[in-house]
Amino acid sequence: MARPAIEAIYNYVVGEDPEARACDDIPEEACHDVPTSFTLNVLNGTCTKLAEQLASPGLVLPWLLSSLGAPVALSGWLVPVRQAGSLAPQLVVAGALRGFQHRKWFWSAAGITQAAMLLLTAVAAATLSPAAAGVAVVVLLALFSIASGVGSVAFSDVVGKTVPRGRRGRMLALRASLGGGLALGAGLSIRAFLSNDASVLPFLLLLVAAAGLWTAGAVFFALIPEPAGATGGGSNGLREALGQLARLRNEATLRRFVGARLLLLSVELAMPYFTLAARARTGMDARDLGTFVVAVSIAAVVSSPLWGRLSDVASNRVMAAGAVIGAVATAIAVALGWAPSETGSAELYAAVFLLLGLAEGGVRLGRKTYLVDLAPPGEKGVYQALTNTITGAVIFLAGGLGVVAQVVGVEPFLAGLALLMLLGAGLSWTLPRPDEGSPPTRPAAGSSSGDM
């Protein structure tokens, strides 16, 4: 795309006068290239947001494993592996990446790695036995997630050097909106054009398409004109987090928040089991998957502005509301599973997926806002690393819950998750506002405070 066209699109989207462009918080040499960096970043995000929906570990991959006949317990590992796998690199390698002046290549390498993992997932699903293919999918997803974590660290650094403050929010919103809109179109296309047989071929095509999108995203990111950055000041987030565990004993509000966040993991863990319940109950095919992709995409598009506005008023209540909506969605899924067979339909289950998507959005945005408001100035990174470390460890262990679902059945397991959601809602509701909680207790002299 010619530079004048990029400039025109950027100025229209941002509403900026080129003569009055301010770039106080990015390197001077990057100011001239802001429209190009902005546009390439939006193109990158549009590709990757769509790819994430086409290879979703909560919807598409459980459906694939179910089609293969893989054990239910393996589906239970998908979301925990996806989240814990992407978290670990953020804690461990963030400091190491600071040693490189240009970090966009780490994102591009991560994107290519993710594309390769998706292609290998398609090969494994097409060639291996059901159990072996299921194990391979989980292992490849773990590698995919580790690459995603590396890319997340690099993304933050590159955006901080190439897009000025005041434009980043609009850039992220545009990435999400375009990706979500294309995901809606993809869902409708799946519904309209894929065959209604029970083969795994449609899922393999989705994985190949997602791999192509990750590759395109890697190319767009590599083209961003990133200036050289500073190479000092890095730290090991995991070491910082472990050194601050005493805060849980000393700070009651933080301790209660961590407890609520752990209970609310039940909302994020539920979607693969919704997928298994829907498919097992109705024998739905790949076209019905398109209906669910549309429902989840709609939830993603509408939930952020809704929950964002409410989180500015009372973020803990948003966490609680999301958990209650999740419990309602889960109760409906359980009721559909136990109702007469003619009760279940793709449309009913799509409503359940829509509710769960709204619940996930509320829980995620509410807890992020609450944590940022709770952390004292200058210690937000420490609080983030601490809570992420605890959550990552617990959610990885939660992958073993798939064995419970395998033994007791999906519907009874979902009923247990609904109970955890309600407990999380209650604890979230009773959290004090961040500015009303007990003041943080500083570590005593000689403690680990020097590691912050």
C-alpha positions as CSV (number, residue, x, y, z in Angstrom):
1,M,0.0,0.0,0.0
2,A,1.4,3.4,-1.0
3,R,2.4,5.7,1.8
4,P,-0.1,8.5,0.9
5,A,-2.9,6.0,1.2
6,I,-1.6,4.7,4.5
7,E,-1.4,8.3,5.8
8,A,-4.9,9.1,4.6
9,I,-6.4,6.0,6.3
10,Y,-4.5,6.7,9.5
11,N,-5.5,10.3,9.7
12,Y,-9.2,9.4,9.0
13,V,-9.2,6.7,11.7
14,V,-7.3,8.6,14.3
15,G,-8.6,12.1,13.4
16,E,-5.2,13.6,13.6
17,D,-3.7,16.6,11.8
18,P,-0.4,15.5,10.3
19,E,1.1,18.9,11.0
20,A,0.2,18.6,14.7
21,R,1.4,15.0,15.3
22,A,2.8,14.6,18.8
23,C,5.2,11.7,19.6
24,D,6.6,12.7,23.0
25,D,6.7,9.2,24.4
26,I,8.3,7.3,21.5
27,P,11.7,7.8,19.8
28,E,11.9,10.8,17.6
29,E,12.9,8.7,14.5
30,A,9.7,6.6,14.9
31,C,7.3,9.6,14.7
32,H,7.4,9.9,10.9
33,D,6.5,6.2,10.6
34,V,3.6,6.2,13.0
35,P,0.9,5.8,10.3
36,T,2.8,2.8,8.8
37,S,3.3,1.2,12.2
38,F,-0.3,1.8,13.2
39,T,-1.6,0.2,9.9
40,L,0.7,-2.8,10.0
41,N,-0.2,-3.4,13.6
42,V,-3.9,-3.4,12.8
43,L,-3.4,-5.7,9.8
44,N,-1.3,-8.0,12.1
45,G,-4.1,-8.0,14.8
46,T,-6.9,-8.6,12.3
47,C,-5.1,-11.7,11.0
48,T,-4.3,-13.1,14.4
49,K,-7.7,-12.4,16.0
50,L,-9.4,-14.3,13.2
51,A,-6.8,-17.1,13.5
52,E,-7.5,-17.4,17.2
53,Q,-11.2,-18.0,16.5
54,L,-10.5,-20.6,13.7
55,A,-8.3,-22.6,16.0
56,S,-9.9,-21.8,19.4
57,P,-8.9,-24.2,22.2
58,G,-12.2,-23.7,23.8
59,L,-14.4,-24.4,20.8
60,V,-12.7,-25.7,17.6
61,L,-10.0,-28.0,19.1
62,P,-12.4,-29.8,21.6
63,W,-14.7,-30.3,18.6
64,L,-11.8,-31.8,16.6
65,L,-10.8,-34.1,19.5
66,S,-14.4,-35.2,19.9
67,S,-14.7,-36.0,16.1
68,L,-11.5,-38.0,16.4
69,G,-12.9,-40.0,19.4
70,A,-10.1,-38.9,21.7
71,P,-10.6,-39.2,25.5
72,V,-12.6,-36.5,27.2
73,A,-9.7,-36.0,29.7
74,L,-7.5,-34.6,26.9
75,S,-10.0,-31.9,26.0
76,G,-9.8,-30.8,29.6
77,W,-6.2,-29.9,29.2
78,L,-6.7,-27.5,26.2
79,V,-7.6,-24.3,28.0
80,P,-5.2,-24.8,30.9
81,V,-2.3,-25.6,28.6
82,R,-3.1,-22.6,26.4
83,Q,-3.2,-20.1,29.3
84,A,-0.4,-21.5,31.4
85,G,1.8,-22.1,28.4
86,S,1.5,-18.5,27.3
87,L,2.1,-17.1,30.8
88,A,5.4,-18.8,31.6
89,P,7.5,-17.1,29.0
90,Q,6.0,-13.7,29.9
91,L,7.4,-14.2,33.4
92,V,10.8,-15.7,32.5
93,V,11.9,-14.2,29.2
94,A,10.7,-10.6,29.6
95,G,14.0,-9.5,31.1
96,A,16.0,-11.5,28.5
97,L,14.3,-9.7,25.6
98,R,15.5,-6.4,27.0
99,G,19.0,-7.3,25.8
100,F,18.0,-6.9,22.2
101,Q,17.6,-3.6,20.5
102,H,15.0,-4.8,18.0
103,R,12.2,-7.1,19.3
104,K,9.8,-7.4,16.4
105,W,11.7,-10.4,15.2
106,F,10.7,-12.3,18.3
107,W,7.1,-11.7,17.6
108,S,7.5,-12.7,13.9
109,A,9.4,-15.9,14.9
110,A,6.7,-16.7,17.4
111,G,4.0,-16.2,14.8
112,I,5.8,-18.6,12.4
113,T,6.2,-21.1,15.2
114,Q,2.5,-20.9,16.0
115,A,1.7,-21.4,12.3
116,A,4.0,-24.5,12.2
117,M,2.3,-25.9,15.3
118,L,-1.1,-25.6,13.8
119,L,0.0,-27.3,10.6
120,L,1.5,-30.2,12.6
121,T,-1.7,-30.4,14.6
122,A,-3.6,-30.9,11.3
123,V,-1.1,-33.6,10.3
124,A,-1.4,-35.4,13.6
125,A,-5.2,-35.3,13.5
126,A,-5.1,-36.7,9.9
127,T,-2.6,-39.5,10.5
128,L,-2.6,-40.7,14.1
129,S,-4.9,-42.9,16.2
130,P,-7.5,-41.0,18.3
131,A,-5.6,-41.2,21.6
132,A,-2.2,-40.5,20.0
133,A,-3.7,-37.6,18.0
134,G,-5.3,-36.2,21.2
135,V,-2.0,-36.2,23.0
136,A,-0.2,-34.7,20.1
137,V,-2.8,-31.9,19.9
138,V,-2.2,-31.0,23.6
139,V,1.6,-31.1,23.3
140,L,1.6,-29.0,20.1
141,L,-0.8,-26.5,21.8
142,A,1.7,-26.2,24.6
143,L,4.4,-25.3,22.2
144,F,2.1,-22.9,20.4
145,S,1.3,-21.2,23.7
146,I,4.9,-20.8,24.8
147,A,5.6,-19.1,21.4
148,S,2.5,-16.9,22.1
149,G,3.9,-15.9,25.4
150,V,7.2,-14.8,23.8
151,G,5.3,-12.9,21.2
152,S,3.2,-11.1,23.9
153,V,6.3,-9.7,25.6
154,A,7.8,-8.5,22.2
155,F,4.4,-7.0,21.2
156,S,4.3,-4.7,24.2
157,D,7.8,-3.5,23.6
158,V,7.3,-2.8,19.9
159,V,4.0,-1.0,20.4
160,G,5.6,1.1,23.1
161,K,8.3,2.3,20.7
162,T,6.2,2.7,17.5
163,V,2.7,3.9,18.4
164,P,2.3,7.0,20.7
165,R,0.2,7.1,23.8
166,G,-3.3,8.3,22.9
167,R,-3.4,6.1,19.7
168,R,-2.8,2.7,21.3
169,G,-6.3,2.2,22.6
170,R,-7.8,3.0,19.2
171,M,-5.3,0.7,17.5
172,L,-6.1,-2.2,19.9
173,A,-9.9,-1.6,19.5
174,L,-9.6,-1.6,15.7
175,R,-7.6,-4.8,15.8
176,A,-10.3,-6.4,17.9
177,S,-13.2,-5.0,15.9
178,L,-11.9,-6.0,12.5
179,G,-10.8,-9.5,13.7
180,G,-14.2,-10.0,15.4
181,G,-16.1,-8.9,12.3
182,L,-14.1,-11.3,10.1
183,A,-14.7,-14.1,12.7
184,L,-18.4,-13.5,12.4
185,G,-18.1,-13.8,8.6
186,A,-16.0,-17.0,9.0
187,G,-18.6,-18.5,11.3
188,L,-21.4,-17.7,8.8
189,S,-19.2,-19.2,6.0
190,I,-18.6,-22.4,8.0
191,R,-22.4,-22.6,8.5
192,A,-23.2,-22.1,4.9
193,F,-20.5,-23.9,3.0
194,L,-19.0,-26.8,5.0
195,S,-20.4,-30.2,4.6
196,N,-22.7,-31.9,7.2
197,D,-20.7,-35.1,7.4
198,A,-18.8,-36.2,10.5
199,S,-15.3,-36.2,8.9
200,V,-12.4,-34.2,10.4
201,L,-11.6,-32.6,7.1
202,P,-13.4,-29.3,7.8
203,F,-11.4,-28.9,11.0
204,L,-8.2,-29.6,9.2
205,L,-9.0,-26.8,6.7
206,L,-9.7,-24.5,9.6
207,L,-6.3,-25.2,11.1
208,V,-4.6,-24.7,7.8
209,A,-6.4,-21.4,7.3
210,A,-5.4,-20.3,10.8
211,A,-1.8,-21.2,10.1
212,G,-1.9,-19.1,7.0
213,L,-3.2,-16.1,9.0
214,W,-0.5,-16.5,11.6
215,T,2.1,-16.4,8.8
216,A,0.6,-13.3,7.3
217,G,0.5,-11.7,10.8
218,A,4.2,-12.5,11.2
219,V,5.0,-10.8,7.9
220,F,3.0,-7.7,8.8
221,F,4.8,-7.4,12.1
222,A,8.2,-7.9,10.6
223,L,7.5,-4.9,8.3
224,I,6.9,-2.5,11.2
225,P,9.7,0.1,11.2
226,E,10.9,-0.4,14.8
227,P,13.7,1.9,16.0
228,A,16.5,0.5,18.2
229,G,15.6,0.4,21.9
230,A,17.4,0.4,25.2
231,T,18.9,-2.9,26.3
232,G,19.0,-2.4,30.1
233,G,16.6,-2.6,33.0
234,G,15.3,-6.1,32.4
235,S,14.2,-8.2,35.3
236,N,13.0,-11.8,35.9
237,G,9.3,-11.6,36.6
238,L,9.1,-15.1,38.1
239,R,11.8,-14.3,40.6
240,E,10.0,-11.1,41.5
241,A,6.7,-12.9,42.0
242,L,8.2,-15.6,44.2
243,G,10.0,-13.0,46.2
244,Q,6.7,-11.3,46.9
245,L,4.6,-14.3,48.1
246,A,4.6,-12.8,51.7
247,R,2.2,-10.1,50.4
248,L,-0.6,-12.7,50.5
249,R,-0.1,-13.1,54.2
250,N,0.2,-9.4,54.9
251,E,-2.5,-7.9,52.5
252,A,-6.0,-9.2,53.1
253,T,-7.6,-7.5,50.0
254,L,-4.9,-8.9,47.7
255,R,-5.4,-12.4,49.3
256,R,-9.2,-12.3,48.8
257,F,-8.7,-11.1,45.2
258,V,-6.4,-14.0,44.4
259,G,-9.0,-16.3,45.9
260,A,-11.8,-14.8,43.8
261,R,-9.6,-15.0,40.7
262,L,-8.9,-18.7,41.3
263,L,-12.6,-19.5,41.8
264,L,-13.4,-17.6,38.6
265,L,-11.1,-19.8,36.6
266,S,-14.2,-22.1,36.4
267,V,-15.7,-19.6,33.9
268,E,-12.7,-19.9,31.6
269,L,-12.4,-23.7,32.0
270,A,-16.0,-24.3,31.0
271,M,-16.1,-23.7,27.3
272,P,-14.4,-27.0,26.1
273,Y,-16.9,-28.9,28.2
274,F,-19.8,-26.9,26.7
275,T,-18.4,-27.9,23.3
276,L,-18.3,-31.6,24.2
277,A,-21.8,-31.5,25.8
278,A,-23.3,-29.8,22.7
279,R,-21.7,-32.3,20.2
280,A,-22.4,-35.4,22.3
281,R,-26.0,-34.3,23.0
282,T,-27.1,-33.5,19.4
283,G,-24.5,-35.1,17.1
284,M,-23.9,-31.7,15.5
285,D,-21.6,-31.5,12.6
286,A,-19.1,-28.9,11.3
287,R,-21.8,-26.6,10.0
288,D,-23.2,-26.2,13.5
289,L,-19.7,-25.3,14.7
290,G,-20.1,-22.2,12.5
291,T,-23.2,-21.2,14.6
292,F,-21.1,-21.4,17.8
293,V,-18.2,-19.4,16.3
294,V,-20.7,-16.7,15.4
295,A,-22.1,-16.7,19.0
296,V,-18.7,-16.4,20.6
297,S,-17.6,-13.7,18.2
298,I,-20.7,-11.6,18.9
299,A,-20.0,-12.0,22.6
300,A,-16.4,-10.8,22.1
301,V,-17.5,-7.8,20.1
302,V,-20.2,-6.5,22.4
303,S,-18.8,-7.4,25.8
304,S,-15.7,-5.2,25.9
305,P,-17.4,-1.8,25.7
306,L,-20.2,-3.0,28.0
307,W,-18.0,-4.4,30.7
308,G,-15.4,-1.6,30.3
309,R,-17.9,1.1,31.1
310,L,-19.1,-0.8,34.2
311,S,-15.7,-1.7,35.4
312,D,-14.8,2.0,35.8
313,V,-17.6,2.2,38.3
314,A,-17.2,-1.1,40.3
315,S,-14.8,-3.7,38.8
316,N,-15.5,-6.3,41.5
317,R,-19.2,-6.2,40.8
318,V,-18.4,-6.8,37.1
319,M,-16.4,-9.9,38.1
320,A,-19.4,-11.1,40.1
321,A,-21.8,-10.4,37.3
322,G,-19.7,-12.3,34.8
323,A,-19.5,-15.2,37.2
324,V,-23.3,-15.3,37.7
325,I,-23.9,-15.1,33.9
326,G,-21.5,-18.0,33.6
327,A,-23.3,-20.0,36.2
328,V,-26.6,-19.4,34.4
329,A,-25.1,-20.5,31.1
330,T,-23.7,-23.6,32.7
331,A,-27.0,-24.4,34.4
332,I,-28.7,-24.2,31.0
333,A,-26.1,-26.4,29.4
334,V,-26.6,-29.0,32.2
335,A,-30.4,-28.8,31.8
336,L,-30.2,-29.3,28.1
337,G,-28.0,-32.3,28.6
338,W,-30.5,-33.9,31.0
339,A,-33.6,-32.9,29.0
340,P,-35.3,-35.2,26.4
341,S,-33.2,-35.5,23.3
342,E,-35.5,-33.4,21.1
343,T,-34.9,-30.4,23.3
344,G,-31.3,-29.8,22.2
345,S,-30.6,-27.7,19.1
346,A,-27.7,-25.7,17.6
347,E,-29.7,-22.5,18.3
348,L,-30.2,-23.3,22.0
349,Y,-26.6,-24.2,22.5
350,A,-25.5,-21.1,20.6
351,A,-27.4,-19.0,23.2
352,V,-25.5,-20.8,25.9
353,F,-22.1,-20.1,24.2
354,L,-23.2,-16.4,23.8
355,L,-23.8,-16.2,27.5
356,L,-20.6,-17.9,28.4
357,G,-18.7,-15.5,26.1
358,L,-20.3,-12.5,27.8
359,A,-19.3,-14.1,31.2
360,E,-15.7,-14.6,30.2
361,G,-15.5,-11.0,29.0
362,G,-16.9,-9.6,32.3
363,V,-14.6,-11.8,34.5
364,R,-11.5,-11.0,32.5
365,L,-12.0,-7.2,32.2
366,G,-13.2,-6.9,35.7
367,R,-10.3,-8.6,37.3
368,K,-7.8,-6.8,35.1
369,T,-9.3,-3.4,36.1
370,Y,-9.5,-4.3,39.8
371,L,-5.9,-5.4,39.9
372,V,-4.6,-2.3,38.2
373,D,-6.6,-0.1,40.7
374,L,-5.5,-2.2,43.7
375,A,-1.8,-2.1,43.1
376,P,0.1,0.8,44.6
377,P,1.9,3.2,42.3
378,G,5.2,1.7,41.1
379,E,4.2,-1.9,42.1
380,K,1.6,-2.8,39.4
381,G,4.1,-5.1,37.7
382,V,4.9,-6.9,40.9
383,Y,1.2,-7.5,41.6
384,Q,0.7,-8.7,38.1
385,A,3.6,-11.1,38.2
386,L,2.5,-12.4,41.6
387,T,-1.1,-13.1,40.7
388,N,-0.2,-14.5,37.2
389,T,2.3,-16.9,38.7
390,I,-0.2,-18.3,41.2
391,T,-3.0,-18.4,38.6
392,G,-0.7,-20.1,36.0
393,A,0.3,-22.8,38.5
394,V,-3.3,-23.5,39.5
395,I,-4.8,-23.5,36.0
396,F,-2.2,-25.9,34.8
397,L,-3.1,-28.3,37.6
398,A,-6.7,-27.8,36.7
399,G,-6.1,-29.6,33.4
400,G,-6.3,-32.8,35.4
401,L,-9.9,-32.1,36.1
402,G,-10.6,-33.5,32.7
403,V,-10.1,-37.0,34.2
404,V,-13.0,-36.1,36.6
405,A,-15.2,-35.2,33.7
406,Q,-14.2,-38.5,32.0
407,V,-15.3,-40.5,35.1
408,V,-18.5,-38.7,36.3
409,G,-19.7,-37.3,32.9
410,V,-19.7,-33.9,31.4
411,E,-23.0,-32.6,32.8
412,P,-22.2,-33.4,36.5
413,F,-18.8,-31.9,36.0
414,L,-20.3,-28.7,34.6
415,A,-22.7,-28.6,37.6
416,G,-19.6,-28.5,39.8
417,L,-18.1,-25.7,37.8
418,A,-21.3,-23.7,38.2
419,L,-21.0,-24.0,41.9
420,L,-17.5,-22.7,41.8
421,M,-18.7,-19.8,39.7
422,L,-21.3,-18.9,42.3
423,L,-18.7,-19.0,45.1
424,G,-16.4,-16.8,43.0
425,A,-19.3,-14.4,42.4
426,G,-20.0,-14.1,46.1
427,L,-16.3,-13.5,47.0
428,S,-16.0,-11.0,44.2
429,W,-19.1,-9.1,45.3
430,T,-17.7,-8.7,48.9
431,L,-14.3,-7.4,47.8
432,P,-13.8,-3.8,48.9
433,R,-13.3,-1.1,46.4
434,P,-9.5,-0.8,45.8
435,D,-9.5,2.6,47.4
436,E,-11.3,1.3,50.4
437,G,-9.2,-1.8,51.2
438,S,-6.7,-2.1,53.9
439,P,-3.5,-0.3,53.1
440,P,-0.7,-2.5,51.8
441,T,1.7,-3.7,54.5
442,R,5.2,-3.1,53.3
443,P,7.7,-5.9,53.7
444,A,10.0,-5.5,56.7
445,A,13.6,-4.4,56.2
446,G,15.8,-7.2,55.0
447,S,12.9,-9.0,53.3
448,S,12.5,-9.5,49.5
449,S,11.4,-6.0,48.8
450,G,14.8,-5.4,47.1
451,D,13.8,-7.7,44.3
452,M,10.9,-5.6,43.1
